[in-house]
């Protein structure tokens, strides 16, 4: 955090609110915000892609969507998909409070049901939802990206034994990553120890 000199502090209050919400609602709540040390990643990715249109699958309280919108600037649009209606309400409230409602649009529903309805190309896609759905996303990732687009995929930890190795879905993640790595339309790197992959559409 000292090295970043405050660049990892953006929307840090929203990160804390996300964790407070999960602790309050217990095991059934799946609101796990990304680590604040990953916040500067969005500025880098927005700069690389000159992002104007971004997509997130798995909004939660809106922490990462807020980071994406702030990183890309006032002319961007972030579409974020959220299945849980209570979480979607919290995210929309958070965006209003931060003056981001004109940049961030919450789409309610399952990722696998919403993605087929989306049109056009996104400069950046962030997968941060139910990893067991990821293989179903692949045709839509191809359709919704253009050469130069970047896909960041989170929640790969079940494949690598993260979070105690108790989470299901290892075969789904392995299938998704294998197909992404072998897809000639993407160049993919799996970040060791970070439980993330980064894919560039070529």
BATOR-564770 format. One record per residue: residue in one letter; x, z, y of N, C-alpha, C in turn. Coordinates in Angstrom, 1 decimal. Last residue first. Layout:
! residues N
R   aa       nu       nw       nv      cau      caw      cav       cu       cw       cv
R    a        X        Z        Y        X        Z        Y        X        Z        Y
...
This chain:
! residues 202
R   aa       nu       nw       nv      cau      caw      cav       cu       cw       cv
R    x     -7.1    -29.7    -11.4     -6.2    -30.8    -11.1     -6.9    -32.2    -11.3
R    x     -7.7    -26.4    -10.5     -8.3    -27.7    -10.9     -7.4    -28.9    -10.5
R    x     -6.0    -23.7    -11.7     -6.1    -24.7    -10.6     -6.7    -25.9    -11.1
R    x     -6.6    -20.3    -12.5     -6.7    -21.7    -12.9     -6.8    -22.6    -11.7
R    x     -5.5    -17.2    -13.5     -5.7    -18.1    -12.3     -5.6    -19.5    -12.8
R    x     -6.7    -14.2    -14.9     -6.1    -15.5    -15.1     -6.4    -16.3    -13.8
R    x     -6.1    -10.7    -15.5     -6.7    -11.8    -14.7     -6.0    -13.1    -15.2
R    x     -4.9     -8.4    -16.4     -6.2     -8.7    -16.9     -6.9     -9.8    -16.1
R    x     -2.3     -7.7    -15.8     -3.3     -7.6    -14.7     -4.7     -7.9    -15.1
R    x     -0.6     -8.0    -17.9     -0.8     -6.7    -17.4     -1.9     -6.6    -16.3
R    x      0.2    -11.3    -17.0      0.4    -10.2    -17.9      0.2     -8.9    -17.2
R    x     -2.1    -13.7    -16.0     -1.2    -12.7    -15.4     -1.0    -11.5    -16.4
R    x     -2.2    -16.9    -17.2     -2.7    -15.5    -17.5     -1.7    -14.5    -17.0
R    x     -2.8    -19.9    -15.6     -1.8    -18.9    -15.9     -2.5    -17.6    -16.1
R    x     -3.7    -23.3    -16.0     -4.1    -21.9    -16.1     -2.9    -21.0    -16.3
R    x     -5.0    -26.2    -14.7     -3.7    -25.6    -15.1     -3.9    -24.1    -14.9
R    x     -7.6    -28.4    -15.8     -7.1    -27.2    -15.2     -5.7    -26.9    -15.6
R    x     -8.2    -30.7    -17.2     -8.6    -30.6    -15.8     -8.2    -29.4    -15.1
R    x     -7.4    -30.4    -19.8     -6.5    -31.2    -18.9     -6.9    -31.2    -17.5
R    x     -7.7    -27.4    -21.4     -8.4    -28.3    -20.7     -7.5    -29.1    -19.7
R    x     -6.2    -25.3    -22.5     -6.1    -26.7    -23.1     -6.9    -27.7    -22.4
R    x     -6.9    -23.2    -21.0     -5.5    -23.5    -21.0     -5.4    -25.0    -21.6
R    x     -9.7    -23.1    -21.5     -9.2    -23.3    -20.1     -7.8    -23.8    -20.2
R    x     -9.7    -22.5    -24.2    -10.3    -23.7    -23.8     -9.8    -24.1    -22.4
R    x     -8.5    -20.0    -24.2     -7.9    -21.1    -25.0     -8.4    -22.4    -24.5
R    x    -10.3    -18.5    -22.6     -8.9    -18.7    -22.2     -8.3    -19.9    -22.9
R    x    -12.7    -18.5    -24.3    -12.7    -19.0    -22.9    -11.3    -19.4    -22.4
R    x    -11.8    -17.4    -26.7    -12.3    -18.7    -26.7    -12.2    -19.3    -25.3
R    x    -11.1    -14.8    -25.7    -10.0    -15.7    -26.4    -10.5    -17.1    -26.4
R    x    -13.5    -13.9    -24.9    -12.5    -14.1    -23.9    -11.4    -15.0    -24.5
R    x    -14.9    -13.9    -27.3    -15.4    -14.7    -26.2    -14.3    -15.0    -25.2
R    x    -13.5    -12.0    -28.9    -13.5    -13.4    -29.3    -14.0    -14.3    -28.2
R    x    -13.9     -9.5    -27.3    -12.6    -10.1    -27.5    -12.7    -11.6    -27.9
R    x    -16.3     -8.1    -27.1    -16.2     -9.4    -26.5    -14.8    -10.1    -26.6
R    x    -16.3     -4.6    -26.3    -16.6     -5.7    -27.2    -16.3     -7.0    -26.4
R    x    -13.9     -2.0    -25.7    -14.9     -2.9    -25.2    -15.1     -4.1    -26.2
R    x    -11.9     -0.3    -26.4    -13.2     -0.1    -27.0    -14.2     -1.1    -26.6
R    x     -9.3     -0.2    -25.3     -9.6     -1.1    -26.5    -10.9     -0.9    -27.1
R    x     -8.8      1.3    -23.1     -8.9      2.0    -24.3     -9.2      1.1    -25.5
R    x     -8.6     -0.6    -21.1     -9.7      0.3    -21.0     -9.9      1.0    -22.4
R    x     -7.1     -3.3    -23.0     -7.3     -2.5    -21.9     -8.5     -1.6    -22.0
R    x     -6.5     -5.2    -25.0     -6.6     -3.7    -25.4     -6.7     -2.8    -24.2
R    x     -6.7     -7.8    -24.4     -5.4     -7.2    -24.4     -5.4     -5.7    -24.6
R    x     -9.4     -8.4    -24.5     -8.5     -9.2    -25.3     -7.1     -8.5    -25.4
R    x    -10.6     -6.7    -22.6    -10.8     -6.5    -24.0     -9.9     -7.3    -24.9
R    x     -9.6     -7.7    -20.0     -8.9     -6.5    -20.7     -9.3     -6.3    -22.1
R    x    -10.5     -9.5    -18.4     -9.9    -10.0    -19.6     -9.4     -8.9    -20.5
R    x    -11.7     -9.3    -15.8    -12.3     -8.7    -17.0    -11.8     -9.3    -18.3
R    x    -11.5    -12.5    -14.0    -11.2    -11.0    -14.2    -11.9    -10.6    -15.5
R    x    -10.2    -15.5    -12.8    -11.1    -14.8    -13.9    -10.6    -13.4    -14.1
R    x    -10.4    -17.9    -10.4     -9.8    -16.6    -10.7    -10.8    -15.9    -11.7
R    x     -9.9    -21.1     -9.7    -10.7    -20.2    -10.5    -10.0    -19.0    -10.8
R    x     -9.6    -23.4     -7.0     -8.9    -22.3     -7.8    -10.0    -21.4     -8.4
R    x     -9.3    -26.9     -6.3    -10.1    -25.6     -6.4     -9.3    -24.6     -7.3
R    x     -7.8    -29.2     -6.7     -7.3    -28.2     -5.7     -8.1    -26.9     -5.7
R    x    -10.5    -31.2     -7.4     -9.1    -31.1     -7.5     -8.6    -30.2     -6.3
R    x    -13.4    -29.0     -7.6    -12.8    -30.3     -7.2    -11.3    -30.1     -7.4
R    x    -16.2    -27.5     -9.4    -14.9    -27.5     -8.7    -14.4    -28.9     -8.4
R    x    -18.5    -27.7    -10.8    -18.6    -27.1     -9.5    -17.3    -27.0     -8.8
R    x    -17.9    -28.8    -13.3    -18.8    -29.5    -12.5    -18.8    -29.0    -11.0
R    x    -16.2    -26.9    -14.5    -15.7    -28.3    -14.3    -16.6    -29.0    -13.2
R    x    -17.9    -24.7    -14.5    -16.7    -24.6    -13.8    -16.1    -26.0    -13.5
R    x    -19.8    -25.6    -16.3    -20.2    -25.5    -14.8    -19.0    -25.3    -14.0
R    x    -18.6    -25.6    -18.7    -19.1    -26.9    -18.2    -19.4    -26.8    -16.7
R    x    -17.9    -22.7    -18.8    -16.9    -23.7    -18.7    -17.5    -25.1    -18.2
R    x    -19.8    -20.6    -19.2    -19.5    -21.1    -17.9    -18.7    -22.3    -17.8
R    x    -19.7    -19.9    -21.8    -20.9    -20.7    -21.4    -20.7    -21.2    -20.0
R    x    -17.5    -18.2    -22.0    -17.4    -19.6    -22.6    -18.6    -20.5    -22.2
R    x    -18.5    -15.9    -20.5    -17.5    -16.8    -19.9    -17.4    -18.2    -20.6
R    x    -20.1    -13.9    -21.5    -20.7    -15.1    -21.0    -19.7    -16.2    -20.7
R    x    -18.5    -11.8    -21.9    -19.0    -12.4    -23.1    -19.7    -13.7    -22.7
R    x    -17.9    -10.7    -19.4    -16.9    -11.6    -20.0    -17.4    -12.3    -21.2
R    x    -20.0    -10.4    -16.8    -19.9    -10.1    -18.2    -19.1    -11.2    -18.9
R    x    -17.9    -10.9    -13.9    -19.1    -10.4    -14.5    -18.9    -10.1    -16.0
R    x    -16.2    -12.3    -12.3    -16.0    -10.9    -12.4    -17.3    -10.2    -13.0
R    x    -14.7    -15.2    -11.3    -15.5    -14.6    -12.4    -15.2    -13.2    -12.6
R    x    -14.7    -17.0     -8.5    -14.2    -15.8     -9.0    -15.2    -15.3    -10.1
R    x    -13.6    -20.0     -7.1    -14.6    -19.4     -7.9    -14.0    -18.1     -8.5
R    x    -13.2    -22.1     -4.2    -12.8    -20.9     -5.0    -13.9    -20.4     -5.8
R    x    -14.5    -24.3     -3.4    -13.1    -24.3     -3.2    -12.5    -23.2     -4.1
R    x    -17.1    -26.0     -5.1    -16.6    -24.7     -4.5    -15.1    -24.8     -4.4
R    x    -19.5    -28.6     -4.6    -18.2    -28.1     -5.1    -17.8    -26.9     -4.3
R    x    -22.9    -29.1     -5.8    -21.8    -29.3     -4.9    -20.5    -28.7     -5.4
R    x    -25.2    -26.6     -6.9    -24.8    -28.0     -6.7    -23.6    -28.0     -5.8
R    x    -26.7    -24.5     -9.5    -25.9    -24.7     -8.3    -25.4    -26.1     -8.2
R    x    -28.0    -24.2    -11.8    -28.8    -24.6    -10.7    -28.0    -24.9     -9.4
R    x    -26.2    -23.3    -13.7    -26.7    -24.6    -13.9    -27.5    -25.1    -12.7
R    x    -25.8    -20.5    -12.7    -24.8    -21.6    -12.5    -25.3    -23.0    -12.7
R    x    -28.0    -18.9    -13.5    -27.8    -19.4    -12.1    -26.9    -20.6    -12.0
R    x    -27.6    -18.3    -16.2    -28.9    -18.9    -15.7    -28.8    -19.5    -14.4
R    x    -25.2    -17.1    -16.4    -25.4    -18.3    -17.2    -26.7    -19.0    -16.9
R    x    -25.5    -14.9    -14.6    -24.6    -16.0    -14.3    -24.9    -17.3    -15.1
R    x    -28.8    -13.8    -13.9    -27.6    -13.9    -14.8    -26.8    -15.1    -14.5
R    x    -29.7    -12.9    -10.5    -29.9    -13.5    -11.8    -28.6    -13.4    -12.7
R    x    -29.7    -13.8     -7.1    -30.1    -12.8     -8.1    -30.3    -13.5     -9.4
R    x    -27.3    -14.3     -4.8    -28.2    -15.0     -5.7    -28.4    -14.1     -6.9
R    x    -26.5    -13.6     -1.5    -26.6    -13.0     -2.8    -27.7    -13.8     -3.6
R    x    -24.2    -14.9      0.7    -25.6    -15.1      0.2    -25.6    -14.6     -1.2
R    x    -22.3    -14.5      3.6    -22.4    -14.2      2.2    -23.9    -14.2      1.8
R    x    -22.5    -15.1      6.3    -21.4    -15.8      5.5    -21.6    -15.6      4.0
R    x    -24.4    -13.7      7.4    -24.5    -15.1      7.7    -23.4    -15.9      6.9
R    x    -23.7    -11.1      6.8    -24.9    -11.7      6.2    -25.0    -13.2      6.4
R    x    -21.7     -9.6      7.9    -21.3    -10.7      7.0    -22.5    -11.4      6.4
R    x    -21.7     -7.2      9.3    -21.9     -8.4     10.0    -21.5     -9.7      9.2
R    x    -21.8     -4.9      7.8    -20.5     -5.4      8.2    -20.5     -6.8      9.0
R    x    -24.5     -4.5      7.3    -23.8     -3.5      8.0    -22.4     -4.0      8.5
R    x    -25.0     -6.8      5.7    -25.6     -6.6      7.0    -24.9     -5.6      7.9
R    x    -23.5     -6.1      3.4    -23.1     -7.3      4.2    -23.8     -7.2      5.6
R    x    -24.9     -3.8      2.5    -23.5     -3.7      2.9    -23.0     -4.9      3.8
R    x    -27.3     -5.0      1.8    -27.3     -4.0      2.9    -25.8     -3.8      3.4
R    x    -26.5     -6.6     -0.3    -27.1     -7.2      0.9    -27.1     -6.2      2.1
R    x    -25.6     -4.6     -2.1    -24.7     -5.6     -1.5    -25.2     -6.2     -0.3
R    x    -28.0     -3.2     -2.7    -26.9     -2.5     -2.1    -25.9     -3.5     -1.4
R    x    -29.4     -5.3     -3.9    -29.9     -4.7     -2.7    -28.8     -4.0     -1.9
R    x    -27.8     -5.8     -6.2    -28.0     -6.8     -5.2    -28.5     -6.3     -3.9
R    x    -28.2     -3.3     -7.5    -26.8     -3.7     -7.0    -26.9     -4.8     -5.9
R    x    -30.9     -3.6     -8.2    -30.4     -2.5     -7.3    -29.1     -2.8     -6.7
R    x    -30.8     -5.9     -9.9    -31.5     -6.0     -8.6    -31.1     -4.8     -7.6
R    x    -28.2     -7.3    -11.5    -28.8     -6.0    -11.3    -29.5     -6.0     -9.9
R    x    -26.8     -9.8    -11.3    -28.0     -9.6    -12.2    -28.8     -8.4    -11.9
R    x    -25.6    -11.8     -8.8    -25.7    -10.5     -9.3    -27.0    -10.3    -10.1
R    x    -23.3    -14.0     -7.3    -24.4    -13.9     -8.2    -24.4    -12.4     -8.8
R    x    -22.7    -15.3     -4.1    -22.3    -14.3     -5.1    -23.5    -14.0     -6.0
R    x    -21.2    -17.6     -2.0    -22.4    -17.3     -2.8    -21.9    -16.3     -3.9
R    x    -19.9    -17.7      1.2    -19.7    -17.1     -0.2    -21.0    -16.9     -0.8
R    x    -18.7    -19.9      3.5    -19.9    -19.4      2.9    -19.5    -18.9      1.5
R    x    -16.8    -19.9      6.7    -17.0    -20.0      5.2    -18.3    -19.6      4.8
R    x    -16.3    -19.5      9.3    -16.9    -20.8      9.0    -17.1    -20.9      7.5
R    x    -14.9    -17.1      9.7    -16.3    -17.2     10.1    -17.0    -18.4      9.7
R    x    -12.7    -16.5      6.7    -13.1    -16.7      8.1    -14.5    -17.0      8.4
R    x    -11.6    -15.9      4.3    -11.8    -17.3      4.6    -12.3    -17.5      6.0
R    x    -11.5    -13.1      4.3    -10.3    -13.9      4.1    -10.4    -15.3      4.6
R    x    -14.2    -12.4      4.5    -13.3    -12.0      5.6    -12.0    -12.8      5.5
R    x    -15.1    -13.3      2.0    -15.7    -13.8      3.3    -14.7    -13.5      4.5
R    x    -13.6    -11.8      0.2    -13.5    -13.3      0.2    -14.0    -13.8      1.5
R    x    -14.4     -9.2      0.9    -13.0     -9.6      1.0    -12.9    -11.1      1.1
R    x    -17.1     -9.4      0.1    -16.8     -9.1      1.5    -15.3     -9.5      1.8
R    x    -16.8     -9.8     -2.6    -17.4    -10.9     -1.8    -17.1    -10.7     -0.3
R    x    -15.7     -7.3     -3.3    -14.9     -8.5     -3.4    -15.5     -9.7     -2.6
R    x    -18.0     -5.6     -2.7    -16.6     -5.4     -2.2    -15.8     -6.6     -2.2
R    x    -20.6     -5.5     -3.6    -20.2     -6.5     -2.6    -18.8     -6.4     -2.1
R    x    -21.4     -4.0     -5.6    -21.8     -3.5     -4.3    -21.3     -4.4     -3.2
R    x    -21.8     -6.7     -7.8    -21.7     -5.3     -7.6    -22.2     -4.8     -6.3
R    x    -21.4     -9.5     -8.5    -21.2     -9.0     -7.1    -21.0     -7.5     -7.0
R    x    -20.8    -11.9    -10.4    -20.7    -10.4    -10.5    -20.4     -9.8     -9.2
R    x    -19.2    -14.6     -9.4    -20.1    -14.2    -10.5    -19.9    -12.7    -10.8
R    x    -18.8    -16.3     -6.4    -18.4    -15.1     -7.2    -19.5    -14.9     -8.2
R    x    -17.5    -19.0     -4.5    -18.5    -18.5     -5.5    -17.9    -17.3     -6.2
R    x    -17.1    -20.6     -1.4    -16.6    -19.7     -2.4    -17.7    -19.2     -3.3
R    x    -16.1    -22.9      1.0    -17.2    -22.5      0.1    -16.6    -21.8     -1.1
R    x    -13.7    -23.1      2.3    -15.0    -23.1      3.1    -16.2    -22.7      2.3
R    x    -10.3    -22.6      2.1    -11.6    -22.4      1.5    -12.7    -22.4      2.6
R    x     -7.8    -23.7      1.7     -8.5    -23.9      3.0    -10.0    -23.7      2.7
R    x     -6.4    -23.0     -0.5     -7.4    -23.9     -0.7     -8.1    -24.4      0.6
R    x     -4.5    -21.2      0.5     -4.0    -22.3     -0.3     -5.1    -23.4     -0.4
R    x     -6.1    -19.3      1.9     -5.1    -20.2      2.6     -4.7    -21.4      1.8
R    x     -7.5    -18.1     -0.2     -8.2    -18.8      0.9     -7.3    -19.8      1.7
R    x     -5.3    -17.0     -1.5     -6.1    -18.1     -2.2     -6.9    -18.9     -1.1
R    x     -4.4    -15.1      0.4     -3.5    -16.1     -0.2     -4.3    -17.3     -0.7
R    x     -6.7    -13.5      0.7     -6.1    -14.2      1.8     -5.2    -15.3      1.4
R    x     -6.9    -12.6     -1.9     -8.0    -13.5     -1.4     -7.5    -14.2     -0.1
R    x     -4.8    -10.9     -2.3     -4.9    -12.1     -3.1     -5.8    -13.1     -2.5
R    x     -5.2     -8.5     -1.0     -4.4     -9.6     -0.3     -4.4    -10.9     -1.1
R    x     -6.6     -7.0     -3.0     -7.3     -7.5     -1.8     -6.5     -8.6     -1.1
R    x     -5.4     -5.7     -5.0     -5.7     -7.1     -5.2     -6.3     -7.8     -4.0
R    x     -5.3     -3.1     -4.3     -4.1     -3.9     -4.2     -4.2     -5.3     -4.5
R    x     -7.9     -2.2     -4.8     -7.6     -2.6     -3.5     -6.2     -3.4     -3.4
R    x     -9.3     -3.5     -7.9     -8.3     -2.6     -7.2     -8.0     -3.1     -5.8
R    x    -12.8     -4.3     -8.0    -11.4     -4.6     -8.1    -10.5     -3.6     -7.4
R    x    -15.4     -2.0     -9.1    -14.7     -2.9     -8.1    -13.3     -3.2     -8.4
R    x    -17.7     -1.9    -11.3    -16.3     -1.6    -11.3    -15.6     -2.5    -10.3
R    x    -20.7     -1.1    -12.4    -20.1     -1.4    -11.1    -18.6     -0.9    -11.0
R    x    -22.4     -0.6    -14.5    -21.2     -1.5    -14.7    -20.5     -1.9    -13.4
R    x    -23.9      2.2    -15.7    -23.6      1.5    -14.5    -22.3      0.7    -14.7
R    x    -24.2      3.9    -17.9    -25.0      2.6    -17.9    -24.7      1.7    -16.7
R    x    -22.7      6.2    -17.4    -22.2      5.2    -18.3    -22.9      3.9    -18.2
R    x    -23.6      7.0    -13.9    -23.1      7.3    -15.3    -22.7      6.0    -16.1
R    x    -24.3      7.2    -11.3    -25.3      6.6    -12.2    -24.8      6.6    -13.7
R    x    -22.2      8.3     -9.9    -23.5      8.9     -9.8    -24.4      8.5    -10.9
R    x    -20.1      6.6    -10.5    -20.0      7.9    -11.0    -21.4      8.6    -10.9
R    x    -21.0      4.3     -9.1    -20.9      4.3    -10.6    -20.8      5.7    -11.1
R    x    -21.0      5.2     -6.4    -22.3      4.7     -7.1    -22.2      4.8     -8.6
R    x    -18.3      5.6     -6.0    -19.2      6.7     -5.9    -20.6      6.4     -6.6
R    x    -17.3      3.0     -6.3    -17.0      4.0     -7.3    -17.9      5.2     -7.2
R    x    -18.5      1.9     -4.0    -18.8      1.3     -5.3    -18.5      2.3     -6.4
R    x    -17.4      3.4     -1.9    -18.9      3.5     -2.2    -19.2      2.9     -3.6
R    x    -14.8      2.4     -2.1    -15.1      3.8     -2.4    -16.6      4.0     -2.7
R    x    -15.2     -0.3     -1.2    -14.6      0.0     -2.5    -14.9      1.5     -3.0
R    x    -16.1      0.2      1.3    -17.0     -0.3      0.3    -16.5     -0.2     -1.1
R    x    -13.8      1.2      2.5    -14.9      2.1      2.4    -15.9      1.6      1.4
R    x    -12.2     -1.1      2.6    -11.8      0.0      1.6    -13.0      1.0      1.5
R    x    -12.3     -3.4      4.0    -13.5     -3.0      3.3    -13.2     -1.9      2.3
R    x     -8.8     -3.7      3.9    -10.0     -4.3      4.3    -11.2     -3.9      3.4
R    x     -6.3     -2.8      3.1     -7.3     -1.8      3.5     -8.7     -2.4      3.9
R    x     -4.2     -4.3      2.7     -5.0     -4.0      1.5     -6.1     -3.0      1.8
R    x     -2.8     -4.4      5.0     -3.5     -5.6      4.6     -4.4     -5.4      3.4
R    x     -1.3     -2.2      5.6     -2.7     -2.2      6.0     -3.5     -3.4      5.6
R    x      1.2     -2.8      4.5      1.0     -2.5      5.9     -0.4     -2.6      6.4
R    x      2.2     -3.5      2.0      1.2     -4.4      2.6      0.9     -4.0      4.1
R    x      3.8     -1.3      1.5      4.4     -2.7      1.7      3.4     -3.6      2.4
R    x      2.0      0.7      1.2      2.9      0.7      2.4      3.5     -0.6      2.6
R    x      0.8      0.0     -1.2      0.0      0.0      0.0      0.9      0.0      1.2
